Amino acid sequence: MRHGEVYNPQGILYGRLPGFRLSGAGQQQAKLVAEFLADHDIVHVVASPLERAQQTARPLVESHHLELATDDRLIESENKFEGMRVAVGDGALRSPAHWPKLYNPFRPSWGEPYFKIAHRMLGAVQRARAIAAGHEAVVVSHQLPIWTLRRFLEGKRLWHDPRRRQCSLASLTSLVFEDEQLVRIVYAEPVGKTDPRVTGA
C-alpha cells in the first residue's frame, strides 16, 4: 500500500525528511482503505518508519486489532533533491548547478540505485509474507519503492518515466503468492486515481 496524501503546502520533494504528516484528506484516505480491507484476512501490518506511512497504517491496524510493525527497508528512496522544489518548469531543476546530478537517468544518478530499492523492498515483502503465511499482510511504503519493486517483479527495466507510474495515493499493489511462488500482481485504487506528477502527493 502507498501512503495517503501529505500536507506539503510548499510543494517540496520531502523524501526522508521528518515532520511530513498526512493531510486531512490523507487521513481520510487511510480510513477508507481500512474500510475497503475490513473483511480481508489480514494478520500482519508493517510500514516504513516515516511518519506518513505509519499514520496511513494506523486505521488498518486498529480495525484488525493488530500491532504495527516497522521495517526500515520500506523507507522512501534516497534523493539528492530532497528538501527542494523539483516540479517541471521551476525549482532546482532549472539551476545549472544541479544538472550534473541528472547525467544518468538509468541508475539514477540523483538518488538511490533502482536495483538497491528493488532488492530491499523484496526483502521486506518476503519477510511480511513469511510472517503472515496462509493469511494476508499489508506493507505500507512509498510511490517510487513500490513502483520499482513492481517493475522488477514483472521483469521490466527499472528506469522509467515518473509521469507514468501506476501508484496513486493510498493505492494497493497486491502480490499474490501460492506458497512462496508469486502468481500475480493486482492493482486497486480504493480512494481513486491521483496524478503521479503532483509534488506532495
N, C-alpha and C positions, 0 to 999 in steps of 0.2 A: 504494500500500500504506500502511496505517496502522501506526504503530509498535506494539511489544508492550507488555505490562503494565509499569508503572513502580513502583519502590519508593517508596511515599509513605505511611508509617505514620500521619502526622498528618492525612491527608486534605485537604490544601490544594489550591487551584487554582494549580498551579505555572507554567502558561503558558510564558513565555520565560525563567524563572529558570534559572540554571546549576546544575549538580550533581545533577539528577534523572536517574538512570540506570535501566536496565531492572532489574526484579526477577529472581530466579531463574526464575520462571515466564515472564517476558517474554523472557529469553534463550532458553529452550526453544521458545517460540513462534516466534522468529526462525529457529531452526534447522529447525523443522517446515515453515515456509513455504519455506525454501530447498530442502528435500527435495521439497515439493509442486511447485516450479517447476524441478526438476532437468533435465527434458527439454525445457524451453522454449528458444526461440532468442533468448536474452537477450544483447545486446551492449553495453548501457549501463545503469548503475545510478546514480541520483542521489538525494541525500537532503537534507532540511532540515539546517541547521547545528547543531540542537540534539542533545545527546548521545544521547538515547533513539532518535532517528531514525537517527543514524549507527551506533549499536550494532545496531539492527534490520537495517540493510542489510548489515552485515559478513558474515554467513554466506552470503548470496546472492552477494556479490562474490567471496568465496573459492571457492565451489563452481563459479562460472563463469569464474574466473581473470581477473577484471577489476579495474580501479582504480575506487575510489569517487569520484564527482563530488559537489560540493555546490552547491546553488542556494539563495541566501537567500530567494527568493520562495516557497519551500516551508515557511517557518517557521510556527510556531503563530500564531494571531491575537492581536492586542493585546487586553488586558483590564484594566480598572481595578480588578478584584478580585484581581489576581494576588498570590499570597502569603497569601491569606485562605481561611478555610473558608467555603464557599458552599452547602453541602448544604441542601436544603429542610428547614426546621424548626430550623436552628441557624446559627451563624456570622454572617457580615457582613450577610446579607440581613435579619436581624431588627433591625438597628440603623437607626433613623430617619435617622441621619447619612448613610447610604448610599442612601437612597431616591431622592434627586434623580438619581442615575446611571441609574435604571430608567425614566425618563419616556418613552422612545421605543424599544420593542422592535423596531420595524420597521427601524431604522438599523443596528445597535443603539446606544443612547446610552452603554452601558457599555464599548464596545470599538470595534475596527476596523470600518468600514462593510462590509457584505456585498459590495457591488459591488467594492470595492477588493480584498477577499480573492479573489473570483472572477476578477478580471482578472489579478492577479499569478500565481495558480495556473495559469490558462490559458496565460499566457506561458511558465511553466516547463514545462508539459506539451508545448506546441508545440515548444519547443527540444529536449526529450528525443525527441520523435517524429522531428524532423528529423535528429538525430544517429544514431538507430537506424533510419533509413529502410530499409524492406524486412525489418526484423527486429523484435525486441521490446525495450522499455525498461521498467525498473521505477523508479517515482518514489515515494520514501518521505516521507510527510508526517504530518499530524495530523488528528484527527477533524473539527473544525469546518471547516478549509480544504477537506478532501476532500468533505465533505457539501455545502458551499456551492457548490463547483465543479460537483458532480453536478446539483444543483438548477438551477443556471444553464444547464447544457448541455441539461437536459430541459425548459427553458422554464417552470419553476415559480417561484413567488415565493420570494425568498431568506430572508425571515423565516420561522421555523418553531418547532415545539415540540422542544426538545433531547431530550426523552424518547423521541422517535420517530425519531431518526436511525438509519439502517441503515448502520452503520460500526463494526463490532466491532473489538476489538483484533486486530492483525495480519491484518485482512481485506484483500481485494483488490477494488478498484473499477476494472475494466479498461475502457479506452476503445479501441474497435476502429476503426481507420481504413482506408479504401481510398484510397490516395494521400493527399491532405490532407483528405478528407471523413470526418467522424465518422459511422459507420453504426450502431453500437450500443454500449450500456453493459452490461457483465456484472459481477455481484457474486458473490463467493465468500468463504466463511469457513473457511479450511483448518484453523484450530485451534478452531473452534466459535464459538458466539454469546456475546457478553458484553453486560451491561447498560449502555446509554449514560449512565445517570444516576450511575454509580459514579465518585466523585471519585478521581483517582489512576489511573484506567484509561487 
